[in-house]
Amino acid sequence: MSGNNRTSGGLAGVVAAESALSKIDGESGKLWYRGYDIHTLAKGAAFPEVLYLLWYGDLPNRAELIAFEGLLAAERELPSEVMEVLRGLPSDTVPMSALRTAVSALGCVDPDSESNDRGADLAKGVRLVSQMPTVVAAFHRLREGKAPISPDPDLSHSANFLYMLNGDRPGETATRALDTSLILYLEHGLNASTFACRIVASTLSDMHSAITAGIGALKGPLHGGANQRAMEMLLEIEEHGDAEAWVDAALAEGKKIMGFGHRVYRTEDPRATHLRRMSEELSDDAGAARLHALARTVESTMLDRKSIPCNVDFYCATVYGSLGFPLDLYTPLFAIGRVGGWVGHVMEQHENNRLIRPRAEYVGELDRRFVRLEERR
Ligand SMILES: CC(C)(COP(=O)(O)OP(=O)(O)OC[C@H]1O[C@@H](n2cnc3c(N)ncnc32)[C@H](O)[C@@H]1OP(=O)(O)O)[C@@H](O)C(=O)NCCC(=O)NCCS
């Protein structure tokens, strides 16, 4: 940490906003969304239900949920202008960059783009949650030279994404696994991407600008990019053949092991508990079972050598691997879940706003003598 008495390296431990969306107890490894334990929600609810809880404060009754799911399903199609933007991108564009670009473009054609009223923010939130999966699936198909598949309003949020990506109606197990991962990714306090969204919203800028910033922050390997990097690491370890030796050598070189460590949790990330279980349940073919076993060895080696538990991204990597997703869609899938949290935070910020503007501790020189250009050597 480069901190001194007046700065906190990486703002660790600094409380920078109030939020009623979620609470994390990093010491005991607990997480609540709107007061509900994450374990209960991950086991007993579906993504739109938890999203409703986050945005409206209470769980929906059946009629409210049906109406909300209908709203989401009606907004899945992309405006033609945005599909054209996707078609114009080079096929080797990193999908997170394509998503960032498309969300920015969605803001250009959104009818409510310049209003920060709660109603407008909610309407934009519904569109973003519904359209971001379409962006990711469409861009992936376009880069493979295939035609995008139109969303099916009769499918659930998660089933529809799998359908738009693969062209087949997915089974129950795959749909439930994706849906649970989206619930687990939905919200997590003032992480870097959410903070980025709140900073943008605090200038009274608009929802799409804030979400574009959030996607940019999530892309980094120390944040959402870790799920893809964790899988790349596991594949490298598999080729190497000796997981313990690989981890020891990486630690000796001072490398960070992707999918381990957390700024807030001092014990197991409660989201990792579900993803580990799902990873095991989905290991029904030899390749997936091998990767799951390898991941268990990496986990026990990290606990033994460094006492550092895994975070949400580690077993999410093996779950997404079992579901057959291309590696570079892992982080966009994180964004497809987290956008619900970002929208919730932007609404909180807009409803009770004060510009977020910290200070920097100046550590440079002062009162330097100006030398005219012609006299400078
Ligand atoms: C998440 C993360 C950025 C948190 O960082 P942080 O709060 O700034 O913690 P630090 O990087 O200062 O780490 C504290 C100590 O633990 C070690 N550590 C933390 N995560 C580690 C990891 N993944 N692998 C190896 N060592 C790790 C650090 O080397 C440091 O050790 P030191 O005190 O001997 O120097 C960090 O754990 C990390 O880079 N993890 C890998 C990326 C990842 O999985 N990100 C997703 C987060 S959900």
The ligand as an ORCA input file, in Angstrom:
! r2SCAN-3c Opt
* xyz 0 1
  C      -8.938     -9.139     -5.280
  C      -7.590     -8.462     -4.984
  C      -7.334     -7.418     -6.066
  C      -7.680     -7.784     -3.609
  O      -6.562     -7.028     -3.498
  P      -6.135     -6.223     -2.178
  O      -7.250     -6.089     -1.237
  O      -5.490     -4.971     -2.662
  O      -5.107     -7.193     -1.500
  P      -3.590     -7.234     -1.818
  O      -3.369     -7.360     -3.301
  O      -2.942     -6.084     -1.115
  O      -3.197     -8.604     -1.123
  C      -2.908     -8.753      0.273
  C      -1.871     -9.875      0.407
  O      -2.425    -11.106     -0.066
  C      -1.734    -11.569     -1.221
  N      -2.716    -11.968     -2.219
  C      -3.945    -11.456     -2.369
  N      -4.575    -12.067     -3.393
  C      -3.690    -12.973     -3.870
  C      -3.766    -13.892     -4.928
  N      -4.861    -13.979     -5.683
  N      -2.686    -14.660     -5.166
  C      -1.585    -14.572     -4.409
  N      -1.461    -13.708     -3.388
  C      -2.508    -12.920     -3.126
  C      -0.947    -10.370     -1.716
  O       0.195    -10.764     -2.443
  C      -0.633     -9.658     -0.447
  O       0.422    -10.319      0.178
  P       1.567     -9.518      0.947
  O       0.840     -8.793      2.068
  O       2.502    -10.578      1.396
  O       2.136     -8.572     -0.057
  C      -6.454     -9.511     -4.947
  O      -6.753    -10.503     -3.997
  C      -6.213    -10.138     -6.320
  O      -5.504     -9.544     -7.142
  N      -6.830    -11.324     -6.606
  C      -6.679    -11.941     -7.881
  C      -7.670    -11.350     -8.874
  C      -9.092    -11.763     -8.568
  O      -9.391    -12.923     -8.350
  N     -10.000    -10.762     -8.596
  C     -11.419    -10.986     -8.385
  C     -11.861    -10.402     -7.082
  S     -13.533    -10.833     -6.730
*
